[in-house]
Amino acid sequence: MKDIPHQETTGMKRKRKIVFPGLVIIITACLFSTSPSCRKNPRQNFRKVVLYCSVDQAIAEPIIAEFEKLTGIDVLPRFDTEASKTVGLVQRIRAEAASPIADVFWSNEIFHTIRLARESLLASYAGDVTKDWPEQYADPNGRWYGFALRTRVIAYNTTRISAGDAPKCLEDLLDSKWKGRLVMAAPEFGTTGGDVASWFAHYDSARATETLEGLKANDIRLVAGNSTAVRMVATGQADVCFTDTDDVHAAQRNGWPVAMNYLDQGGDGALAIPNTAALIKGAGNPEEAKELMEFLLSEQLEQMLAGSDSHNCPIRPALAEQFKMYIIPKPLGIDYEKVADNLPVAIRIAREVLR
């Protein structure tokens, strides 16, 4: 909320204070009266909801503003940093479990959301909008819902690598010709951890570990986040990086020399990562939280994200057709629950191998 501008008094004559005893008595009586006319709270209709949001702030803020405009509910958002993407807010939710501050968690990924549900930190939600929700994007108990997909990709510098020579799958990046030319975000945070966990889920632990060792042999460098990795590619500090579609779209909007290929895993497709929305168990503003959930799961929201700089692919087929340039050509068929199962061990092994 904006601060109320201070009214200047320069040049105004100071007026004498005149006290009317009778008026003082009336005001005093009113202050201590139980009469509704005297004790009316000017903010009695004030409604709020606390949102923890790991979606990029520049993308989320116009959406939040639209919800406030439509409902009159004041959203109090808390965003995460690029370096601790998602994980920082997840840890806050855990720390505040006994007395939750957040009402709703809007995440830009799914794997940590699944783990929060398993820890009984999320509440069930059901509404008209969720009746026919696709099974692969919904918790069986209604504790989270997925929407608005991003995809893992290989970004490359178009002034240094031709489209024909650019790597097109995970296995390509193990070739020694890419040695010293690769960067990726630290796997402890954000979508990179989920991506690495998907290698363990899609292949097996031995092959996923061999892949990490191959990347280590190629001197892959770890950086603070996906956007940092893309920036390094754009400026020639690296030639290739792992990242998400939204970071490449942002780079291309800026006119940077960056293109992408979907990060195909062994010819079976690239990992698609949905946003997720969930109610926090024991939240203090339950009715407002449900209204926000309804909005986050609406067709309008998916349309706004598809049209934003993030260009998320809608899960609604008819809406996806309106944004067919962002449709994922071959999404990896994988169980998100299985990826969440592998997340802790994948992060641990990746840290041991790559550091």
N, C-alpha and C positions, 0 to 999 in steps of 0.2 A: 504494500500500500504506500502511496506517495505521502511524503510529509506535507503538512499544511504550511504554506508559505507564511513566514513571520510578517505581520503588518507593521510597516514603518510608522513611527510616531513623531519623527523629526518635524519641527515647525508647528506642532499642535500645542495649544495652550493646555496646561495641566489644570483640570477642574477640581474644585474643592469637593471633598466627600461630604455628603449630607446624610445623616442617619435619621431614619424615621422609626421611632420606638415601636410603633404599632406594626410596621412592616417586618421588623426583626422578629416580633412575636409570632407572626403568621408563618414566616420562613422556618423558624425553629420548630414550630409545631408540625409543619409539613415534613421536615427532615426525619422526625421521630414517629411520624404517623405510619400506620399500616395500610392506609388508604391507597388503592391502586393508582388513583389520579396523582397522588403526591410521589409515589415510589416507582413510577414508570421508568424502566430502563431504556434509554434511547437505542441500545444495541441488543434488545431482547430478541430480535429476529436474526441476529448474526449467526451464520452457519459456516463451518470450516471443515476442512479435511486435510490431513497431513499425508503427503505423498513422498515416498522414497523412490527416486528415479535414476536409473543408470543410463538412460538414453541421453545422447548428447544434448546439452542444455539448449543450444541454439535451435535444435529440432523440436525439443519438447515444449519450450516456452510458448510458442504460438498456439499449440494444441491446448495447453493448460488455460491460456487466456480465452480460448473459444468455449471451453467448458464453463469457466467462470461467467462468461457472458450469457450462456444459455440457461444456467441454473441459479445464478446469484450466490453460489457457494464459493467461499474464499479458499483457494488451494495454497497450502503452505508446503512448498517443495524443498527437498534436500537432494542435491545432486552429488555424484561421485566424481573423483578426479580421474584423469586419463590413466595415470600410473596405477591406480588401485581399482580400475574399472570393475564395477559390480561387487567385487569381493569386500570392499570397504563397507558398503551398505548391508551386505549379507551379515557381516560380523556385528554391525550395529543392531540388526534385528535380533540376532542371537543374544547379544549382551542385554538388550532391553526386554527380553521375553517375560520377565516377571511383572513389568510395568511398561507395556508397549507405548512408544511415542508415535510411530507410524500407523496409519490406517490402511494404506494401500501401498503395494510394492509393484512398480512398473519397471521391469528389467528388460535389457536389450538382448538377453539370452535366456536359456531354459534350464541349464544343467544345475546351477545353484538353486534355482527356484524349486526344482524337484527335490533336492536335498533338504530344503527348508520345510517342504510339505512332509517329508518323512520324519522330521524332527518335531512334528506336531506344532509348528509355529504359524501355520496358515489356516484360515477358516474356510469352510465350504461356501460356495456361492452358486446360485442357480437363478436364472431369470428367463424371460422370453427369448432374449438374444442367444442363450446358450443351449436351447432345446435341440438343435440339429448341428451342434458343433462337431467338426471332424474329430474322430476318435484319436488320431495320432497327435492332435494338438490340444488334448484335454486330459486332465487328471481324472481317473475314474470316480473320485470322490468330490470333484468340483473344486479342488483347492487351488488350481491354477488353470489358465487357458492361454494357448499360444496363438499368435497372429502376426501378420506383417513380417515376412521373411527377409533375412539377409543371407548371403552365401559366402563361404570361404573361397578365396581366389588367390592366384599368383599374379602379382602386379610386377610390371617390368618397365624399364626406361626405353621409350620408343626411339630415342636418338642414338642409343647404344646397342639395342637389340631389335632385329626385324621381327615381324609377326611370325614369319616362318621358322625362325630360330628360337623363339620364346618357348620356355618349358610349358607343357600342357597337362602334366599330371605330377603327383607327388613323387613318383619314382624317377622322373626326369631330373629332379633336383639333386639326386644322389650321384649324378655324373660329375666326374672330377673337373670338367670344364667350368663348373660354377664355383669352384673353390675360391674363397675370399670375396665372393660377389653377392652373398646372401645375408639378409637380415630378417629377424622376426621379433615380435613382442615377447616379453618374458612370459613363460607359460603359467606362472602362478596367478595371472590376472586375466580378466576379460574373456573374449571368445577364443583366444589361443589355447588356453587350458582345455576347453571343451573340444577344440579341434584335435589336439593331441590325444585326448581321451577317446575320441572317435576312431583313431588309428588302432588303439588297443581293443576297442569293441568290434571294429570291422574286420581286422586281420586277427591277430592274437598278440599276447604279450611279447613273445620272442621276436616276431617280425616287426612290431612297433618299436621295440628297443633297438633292433638293428637299423631301423630307419633313423632314429635319433642319433645313433652312432655314426651313420653315414653323413648326416648333416653336420655333426661335430667334426668329422674328418674333412669336410669342405669348409671348415672355419666359419660357420654361421655365427653372426653376431646378434646378441640379444639387446633389445632397446626397450624404452619405457612403455610404448603402446603402439597400436596399429597405425595411428595417424603419423607418429614419429617415423615408423618404418617406411611409409609411403613417401614422406617428405625426403627421407634420405635417398630413396630411389629417384625421385624427381630432381634432386640437386646433384646427382651423380656420385654420391657417397657410397652407393650400392647399386647393383644392376637389377636385383630381383628381391622380392619379399613376399611373405605370407601376410594376408590381410583379409578384410571383408569388403563386400561390394560397395558399401556406403562410403568408405574412405577413398576408394578409387573414383567414385562419382564426384566427391568433393574436390579431389585433385584435378579432375577434368574440367570441372566448373571454373577452377582457378586458372585454367589454361596450361597446366603442367604437362610435361611430356610423359604421361603414364597411361598404359593400357593394361588389360587383364585377360587371363584365361581362368576358367573355373578350375579349382583345385580338385581334380578328379583323383579318386582313390582306386588305383588298379583297374580302371575302366568301368567302375561301378557307379560313378557319379560323384558330385561334390556335396559336402555337408551344408544343408540349409538350416539356418538357425532362426527360430521365431522369437519375437518379443514375447513376454509373458506378463500377465496381470494377475494379482492375487490379493485377497484380503488378509490382513494381519490378525491373527487370533487374539482376542481380548482388546481390540482397538477401541479408542474412546469416542469415536464419531461413526457409529455403525451405519446409520441411515445415509449420511453423506458419502460414506465409503462405497455403499452399494450403488449410489447414483454415479459415482466416478467409475466404478467397474463397468457399469452399463455403457458409459461413454467410451471407455477404452476398448471395449469389445464391439463397438458399433462399426457399421460400414463406413460412416463418415470419417472415423478415425483412421481406418485403413486407407481410405482415399487420400486423406491429408498426408499420411506418411509416404504413400506412393508418389504423390506430387511434390513432396519436399525434396531437399537436396540429398536426403538419405535414399530415396527411391526404393523403398521396401516393396517386395512382391506380395500382393494381397493373397490370402488363402481362399477368398471367395472367388470361384471360377469366373463368374460374370465380370467382376471388378478387375480381375487379373487380365482379362481380355482387353479392357480399356487401357491397360498399361503393359501391353504384350512385349514391349522392348525390355522389360525388367523380369520377364518370366524366366525361371531357372530351367535350362534345357534338359538337364538330367540330374535331379536331386538324388543324393545317396539314400537308398532305402535302409534305414537304421532305426533301432529302438532307442529313443532318447533316454529311457530309464536305464538301459544298459550302458549308455555313455556316462550317465551320472554315476553308475556303479563304479566305473573305471576312473573317475575323475581324481580321487586322492592318490591312487597309485601311479597314474599317468603323470601327474604333476611332480610327484616325488622322484620318479625315474628320470623325467625330463630335466629336473633340476640337477640331479647327480651327474647325468651324462653331459649336459650342455654347459654347465658352469665351469 
